[in-house]
Amino acid sequence: MDEKLYKKMKSIGAGDLILGILTLVFGVTCGTLMIVNGGRLLGHKSETLF
């Protein structure tokens, strides 16, 4: 019984670690893209008419 529990905890822990790493990479990528696009918008600010 305990062995099953430890195996399950190990797989859940590994899955959580992978999910955390993917979330971190996704967040950094989105943040970088937002900064780059914001800079591009500010660069073309003089060409924009409202």
The first five atom37 places (N, CA, C, CB, O) and aatype in JSON, in Angstrom:
{
  "aatype": [12, 3, 6, 11, 10, 18, 11, 11, 12, 11, 15, 9, 7, 0, 7, 3, 10, 9, 10, 7, 9, 10, 16, 10, 19, 13, 7, 19, 16, 4, 7, 16, 10, 12, 9, 19, 2, 7, 7, 1, 10, 10, 7, 8, 11, 15, 6, 16, 10, 13],
  "atom_mask": [
    [1, 1, 1, 1, 1],
    [1, 1, 1, 1, 1],
    [1, 1, 1, 1, 1],
    [1, 1, 1, 1, 1],
    [1, 1, 1, 1, 1],
    [1, 1, 1, 1, 1],
    [1, 1, 1, 1, 1],
    [1, 1, 1, 1, 1],
    [1, 1, 1, 1, 1],
    [1, 1, 1, 1, 1],
    [1, 1, 1, 1, 1],
    [1, 1, 1, 1, 1],
    [1, 1, 1, 0, 1],
    [1, 1, 1, 1, 1],
    [1, 1, 1, 0, 1],
    [1, 1, 1, 1, 1],
    [1, 1, 1, 1, 1],
    [1, 1, 1, 1, 1],
    [1, 1, 1, 1, 1],
    [1, 1, 1, 0, 1],
    [1, 1, 1, 1, 1],
    [1, 1, 1, 1, 1],
    [1, 1, 1, 1, 1],
    [1, 1, 1, 1, 1],
    [1, 1, 1, 1, 1],
    [1, 1, 1, 1, 1],
    [1, 1, 1, 0, 1],
    [1, 1, 1, 1, 1],
    [1, 1, 1, 1, 1],
    [1, 1, 1, 1, 1],
    [1, 1, 1, 0, 1],
    [1, 1, 1, 1, 1],
    [1, 1, 1, 1, 1],
    [1, 1, 1, 1, 1],
    [1, 1, 1, 1, 1],
    [1, 1, 1, 1, 1],
    [1, 1, 1, 1, 1],
    [1, 1, 1, 0, 1],
    [1, 1, 1, 0, 1],
    [1, 1, 1, 1, 1],
    [1, 1, 1, 1, 1],
    [1, 1, 1, 1, 1],
    [1, 1, 1, 0, 1],
    [1, 1, 1, 1, 1],
    [1, 1, 1, 1, 1],
    [1, 1, 1, 1, 1],
    [1, 1, 1, 1, 1],
    [1, 1, 1, 1, 1],
    [1, 1, 1, 1, 1],
    [1, 1, 1, 1, 1]
  ],
  "atom_positions": [
    [[0.83, -1.19, 0.0], [0.0, 0.0, 0.0], [0.87, 1.26, 0.0], [-0.94, 0.0, 1.21], [0.63, 2.18, -0.78]],
    [[1.87, 1.29, 0.87], [2.74, 2.47, 0.94], [3.55, 2.64, -0.34], [3.68, 2.36, 2.13], [3.83, 3.77, -0.76]],
    [[3.93, 1.52, -0.96], [4.71, 1.6, -2.18], [3.91, 2.25, -3.3], [5.18, 0.2, -2.6], [4.45, 3.06, -4.06]],
    [[2.64, 1.91, -3.41], [1.77, 2.53, -4.41], [1.68, 4.04, -4.18], [0.36, 1.9, -4.38], [1.73, 4.83, -5.11]],
    [[1.55, 4.41, -2.92], [1.44, 5.82, -2.57], [2.7, 6.58, -2.95], [1.16, 5.98, -1.08], [2.61, 7.68, -3.49]],
    [[3.86, 6.02, -2.67], [5.12, 6.68, -3.0], [5.3, 6.81, -4.52], [6.29, 5.91, -2.39], [5.8, 7.83, -5.0]],
    [[4.91, 5.78, -5.25], [5.01, 5.85, -6.72], [4.1, 6.93, -7.28], [4.66, 4.49, -7.34], [4.47, 7.68, -8.18]],
    [[2.89, 7.0, -6.72], [1.93, 8.01, -7.17], [2.44, 9.41, -6.84], [0.55, 7.77, -6.53], [2.34, 10.32, -7.66]],
    [[2.98, 9.58, -5.63], [3.51, 10.89, -5.22], [4.68, 11.3, -6.1], [3.93, 10.86, -3.75], [4.84, 12.48, -6.42]],
    [[5.51, 10.33, -6.48], [6.67, 10.61, -7.33], [6.22, 11.11, -8.71], [7.55, 9.35, -7.48], [6.76, 12.09, -9.23]],
    [[5.23, 10.45, -9.29], [4.76, 10.86, -10.62], [4.05, 12.21, -10.56], [3.82, 9.79, -11.21], [4.17, 13.02, -11.47]],
    [[3.31, 12.44, -9.49], [2.62, 13.73, -9.34], [3.63, 14.85, -9.14], [1.63, 13.7, -8.16], [3.47, 15.94, -9.69]],
    [[4.67, 14.58, -8.36], [5.71, 15.58, -8.13], [6.46, 15.93, -9.41], [0.0, 0.0, 0.0], [6.75, 17.09, -9.67]],
    [[6.76, 14.91, -10.21], [7.45, 15.14, -11.48], [6.55, 15.95, -12.43], [7.86, 13.8, -12.14], [7.02, 16.85, -13.12]],
    [[5.27, 15.62, -12.45], [4.33, 16.36, -13.31], [4.2, 17.8, -12.88], [0.0, 0.0, 0.0], [4.14, 18.7, -13.73]],
    [[4.15, 18.03, -11.58], [4.07, 19.41, -11.08], [5.33, 20.2, -11.42], [3.86, 19.41, -9.57], [5.25, 21.38, -11.76]],
    [[6.48, 19.55, -11.33], [7.73, 20.22, -11.68], [7.76, 20.62, -13.15], [8.92, 19.31, -11.35], [8.15, 21.73, -13.49]],
    [[7.34, 19.71, -14.01], [7.3, 20.0, -15.44], [6.31, 21.12, -15.73], [6.92, 18.74, -16.24], [6.59, 22.02, -16.53]],
    [[5.15, 21.07, -15.1], [4.14, 22.11, -15.29], [4.66, 23.46, -14.83], [2.85, 21.74, -14.55], [4.41, 24.48, -15.48]],
    [[5.36, 23.49, -13.72], [5.94, 24.74, -13.23], [6.97, 25.32, -14.18], [0.0, 0.0, 0.0], [6.99, 26.53, -14.42]],
    [[7.82, 24.48, -14.73], [8.83, 24.94, -15.68], [8.17, 25.47, -16.94], [9.81, 23.81, -16.03], [8.57, 26.52, -17.45]],
    [[7.16, 24.77, -17.43], [6.46, 25.24, -18.64], [5.76, 26.57, -18.39], [5.44, 24.18, -19.1], [5.75, 27.44, -19.26]],
    [[5.17, 26.73, -17.22], [4.5, 27.98, -16.87], [5.5, 29.12, -16.81], [3.76, 27.84, -15.53], [5.22, 30.23, -17.28]],
    [[6.66, 28.86, -16.24], [7.7, 29.88, -16.15], [8.18, 30.3, -17.54], [8.88, 29.37, -15.32], [8.31, 31.49, -17.82]],
    [[8.43, 29.34, -18.4], [8.89, 29.63, -19.77], [7.82, 30.4, -20.53], [9.25, 28.33, -20.53], [8.14, 31.37, -21.23]],
    [[6.56, 29.99, -20.41], [5.46, 30.66, -21.09], [5.33, 32.11, -20.6], [4.14, 29.9, -20.87], [5.11, 33.02, -21.4]],
    [[5.46, 32.32, -19.31], [5.35, 33.67, -18.75], [6.47, 34.58, -19.23], [0.0, 0.0, 0.0], [6.22, 35.73, -19.57]],
    [[7.68, 34.06, -19.24], [8.82, 34.87, -19.71], [8.66, 35.19, -21.19], [10.17, 34.13, -19.46], [8.94, 36.31, -21.62]],
    [[8.23, 34.22, -21.97], [8.03, 34.44, -23.41], [6.95, 35.49, -23.66], [7.66, 33.13, -24.12], [7.15, 36.39, -24.47]],
    [[5.83, 35.39, -22.98], [4.75, 36.36, -23.15], [5.2, 37.75, -22.71], [3.51, 35.93, -22.35], [4.89, 38.74, -23.38]],
    [[5.91, 37.84, -21.61], [6.4, 39.13, -21.14], [7.34, 39.77, -22.13], [0.0, 0.0, 0.0], [7.25, 40.97, -22.39]],
    [[8.24, 38.99, -22.69], [9.19, 39.5, -23.68], [8.46, 39.99, -24.92], [10.21, 38.43, -24.06], [8.77, 41.07, -25.44]],
    [[7.5, 39.22, -25.39], [6.75, 39.63, -26.58], [5.96, 40.91, -26.32], [5.81, 38.51, -27.02], [5.86, 41.76, -27.2]],
    [[5.4, 41.05, -25.12], [4.65, 42.26, -24.8], [5.57, 43.48, -24.76], [3.93, 42.09, -23.45], [5.18, 44.55, -25.23]],
    [[6.76, 43.34, -24.22], [7.71, 44.46, -24.19], [8.15, 44.83, -25.6], [8.95, 44.1, -23.33], [8.21, 46.02, -25.93]],
    [[8.44, 43.84, -26.42], [8.87, 44.12, -27.81], [7.75, 44.8, -28.59], [9.3, 42.8, -28.52], [8.0, 45.79, -29.28]],
    [[6.53, 44.29, -28.49], [5.42, 44.9, -29.23], [5.1, 46.3, -28.71], [4.17, 44.01, -29.13], [4.76, 47.19, -29.49]],
    [[5.21, 46.51, -27.4], [5.0, 47.85, -26.86], [6.04, 48.83, -27.36], [0.0, 0.0, 0.0], [5.73, 49.98, -27.66]],
    [[7.28, 48.38, -27.46], [8.33, 49.23, -28.01], [8.09, 49.57, -29.47], [0.0, 0.0, 0.0], [8.33, 50.69, -29.91]],
    [[7.61, 48.58, -30.21], [7.31, 48.85, -31.62], [6.17, 49.85, -31.77], [6.96, 47.55, -32.35], [6.2, 50.72, -32.64]],
    [[5.15, 49.74, -30.91], [4.04, 50.69, -30.94], [4.52, 52.09, -30.59], [2.94, 50.26, -29.98], [4.1, 53.06, -31.23]],
    [[5.37, 52.21, -29.6], [5.89, 53.53, -29.23], [6.77, 54.09, -30.33], [6.68, 53.45, -27.92], [6.81, 55.31, -30.54]],
    [[7.48, 53.23, -31.04], [8.32, 53.68, -32.15], [7.51, 54.25, -33.31], [0.0, 0.0, 0.0], [7.98, 55.15, -34.0]],
    [[6.32, 53.73, -33.53], [5.46, 54.18, -34.63], [4.35, 55.12, -34.14], [4.85, 52.98, -35.35], [3.34, 55.3, -34.81]],
    [[4.56, 55.69, -32.98], [3.52, 56.55, -32.38], [3.24, 57.79, -33.23], [3.95, 56.99, -30.97], [2.1, 58.25, -33.29]],
    [[4.24, 58.32, -33.87], [4.05, 59.54, -34.65], [3.26, 59.27, -35.94], [5.41, 60.17, -35.0], [2.67, 60.2, -36.5]],
    [[3.23, 58.04, -36.4], [2.51, 57.7, -37.63], [1.04, 57.39, -37.38], [3.17, 56.52, -38.3], [0.28, 57.24, -38.33]],
    [[0.62, 57.31, -36.12], [-0.73, 56.88, -35.79], [-1.67, 58.1, -35.71], [-0.74, 56.1, -34.45], [-1.36, 59.1, -35.06]],
    [[-2.8, 57.99, -36.37], [-3.82, 59.05, -36.32], [-5.08, 58.48, -35.7], [-4.12, 59.63, -37.75], [-5.5, 57.38, -36.04]],
    [[-5.68, 59.22, -34.8], [-6.95, 58.81, -34.2], [-8.01, 59.8, -34.56], [-6.83, 58.67, -32.68], [-9.17, 59.65, -34.15]]
  ]
}
